Every structure is written in structure tokens, then in C-alpha cells.
Amino acid sequence: MPAMSLKISCALLLFLALMGSACSNDEPAVKVDLSRREHISLEAAPKGVTYAYLPQYSHTISYARHHLLLEYLERATGLTLTQIFPDTFDQHMYMVREGKIDISFSNPFSYIQLARHGAQAFARIVETPGGEDFRGQLICRAADESIRSIEDCRGKRWIAVDPSSAGGFLFVLGLFHKHGLSKRDFSEIAFAPGPGGKQEKVVLSVYAGEYDIGSVRQGTLDLLKSRINLDQIRVLAETQPYPGWVYAARRDFDPSVTKRIADALFALDPNKPEDAVILAAAGFTRIIPATDADYDPVRELAKQLGLQ
């Protein structure tokens, strides 16, 4: 018998032997009644909460500042939170409006725009310095003797953070407005390019002499003290204080979930060492309740600047 035929015959004999064993009298057949069926429902995993920090700084800084806070919120609430990183202010606001960002941490001007689409403020931060409010700063090179006052900025090249930046543009635009300067009075108004990191880019552009003046939010210079000689930057003026950065829930977000997050944020105690580490990393002193009406001064500024 050829070798191939011998192999096939052996395999067939082995198969028949196994079948005979499986159907032996030692193991009675089991009757299956297909009319008796139990429906098993798999409970869907709860949808995670998406959280985003308006990209005033680089994504690296945004993560470094807030990842401890998100880890704390997950422990305190039992929710799953995911930090996402929009590249621009406009993208952040679009994603909130479209329901892709559940919890927004943003500047007050961005908030009043989001509120028009149903977002609701529920918490605001307290910072050091600044307290419950914060300011915009107008900066120039320390060695530039041609700029000694706000009026000296007429005809200069101005770089700002973003058209929607509160401290990095709009607050300072309001300051210029009070001193009789409008957008037409500058030889150029530019905005920091690229995704994220815009506050730092403004400072670095002024430091390098690419622009005469820049506008940033209070506290930005401290972030760059390890990268540049801050003695070469002068704060020419500061704006009046406005209500601080705000936490808002998107339209139609579950109020009970918002409350769980809010209660956890308010429970952070700077006198507790573990909480102090979380707050310090985020640049907060503490987090307090907020209402939509807290941001009426920002709406008034927007009205004065013709932005409403």
C-alpha cells in the first residue's frame, strides 16, 4: 500500500475509534431543550467623563498641571475621567458645543461664549497671586527705552495669545481702550502661532525682539524663569482684575455627575498635605463655587469692545 494511502487509512481508523468512545454506553446522551432560554444582558460600561483645559499652555504643561487633579477626581467620585487636548481655543470651544468635552476648564471670555450654547459654570479657582480674580499683563523688553507708558505702545508691534484669550489679549485690549488706543493704533497685531504653548510663545517672541510688546495672563512669566533671564522682560502694566478661570459643564450634561465633580473639587483642602500637592501642581490655592452671574463683568468688557 502506498505511504499516503496508509496514512489516510490510519487516520480514518483513529477517528472511528474516537467516535465510538464518545458514543459509548458509559456516558448517556444529554437532551437539550432549546425552548428554555435565558436572556443575559451585559450592562454597558459607564461612559467616561471627558475633561479639557483650554490650551493656553503646551499640552505637556496642561497634562503636568492637571493629571494629579484628574486622578484625585476619579478616586473621590468613582467616575472615569479622560483629559483630552484640543490644539486651539476654537477647537476647545467647538468640542464643548458638540458634546465631545463634558467638563471645560477655561478662561472667563471663552466661558461666556460657551454659555451662549448652554454651558453652565459651577466652580472657579483661587490663585496666588490674584486670589479669586486674575489680570492680564502687558510686557516689553526691559532695555527698550522707547516704551515707558501705555501711550508709548502706539505704532508698536503687538503679539497676543489668541483672539479669545482673556488675560492674553482681551483684558489688555480693554486696558488700551481706556487709554484711548484701538486696534488701528498698532503697526501690527499678531497672535502666537501653532497648537498650545501660546502664552510662552508670546514671552519668547518679545524676549527675542520679534515684537515690541506682548500680552499674557498673570503668572505666565514664572513658568519661564528656568528658560530665560526674566530681568530682560519688564511688566509695563497690568489690567484690572476679572473673575478667574472657570469650570463649566456642557449643555445637557448630567447634573448629578456635575455635582459629584463639584463636591470633590470643593473638598480639596490646601491644609492637607496630599491635597496641597494636587492644588500646587495645578497652580490653584483652592476651588470655590461659581455661578454664571459671576462673569457679568467679562460680558460688560466684551460689550465695550464691540464683541457682543
Steps between C-alpha positions, in 0.01 A plus 500: 500500500641840411621711795236768446214247496635338814498835682140573397384154609662541841344839549154363408532211745603739777201729430253207509649379828459839660141529379421163645646599833306828507172317438560212740228376734706620794397863439126549436400767251387836637175638362506877440166682512548801271158639597636595841734796451621764743573847370820641650549875470849643525494833680682761290804653660429854618607770257811679615499873569711705263694791648701767323716797598474789252842483326662815630823306563665204327333161528791386717431775753124441482555134585756572773268750665184291498575127496522480881169684523332252266641204691359653819159556339485138390573383854258744659207451261542148364470642149732436209647829376706548188701815434497598135714761333347733240765683297332841489254714692248469214534122495443483875181704476375303199550171686304627802215614277498161322493305827852359458625681811283451808693712750678810373762695691530831320564869525203727574465638148489153348245407766255778412512378140436142610216614725314624192488135394374369832820441699460571870764624745520304825847571646780754477856501622688709751862568408811649657552776411166638397262328736157436353576732208784529251652760269660542163855634476655720234870424456793641306878463499655659806764676289248665266505864612250600232219333697451652843120538508187347349475792259849419371359177356339695216648388170674198655489132398279308745489123540212350698401147592178442307196708398300311768765525773380695802818602681711451188303738278155627590575638846799688358294620204257643757792672676610660172140602436494690831815684396356600163675238286316271257617217278570751222767667713748213475726434204425128539295272723608137476388189686727223622521224238451127526317272742530556874782681675378838383567689821864389500535589131392857567766547768769339286409716199537819704817369662651435153403846377260369236224721645508819705228412749312190605195415709481198729298391798634562848726215612642411158842652560564271796467199270795620294742595775709189437521566125572870465642789701185670625701811584487572129119517504310792653133498600385833362146484638236270647129500432226524758404166658232282348339179631730202474511191284183297512377143495189455287290199403384475139135527401288196600772350720360298790457745795555222752841425350586870498414514870724202580791669323427838656478360853835323453663820373366705791623236746865555404660653809833687467569421866512126426843399364364266230247756378761777511716307253209465257404867526859623471560295185193659340599849613193532723462609859152352523181453296175676589141499370415717199185623330443634153438850643858513631609557140282802426803736529659309211180536299510874567860520375405304186215748442735797537737345245218429255537124536136425582 
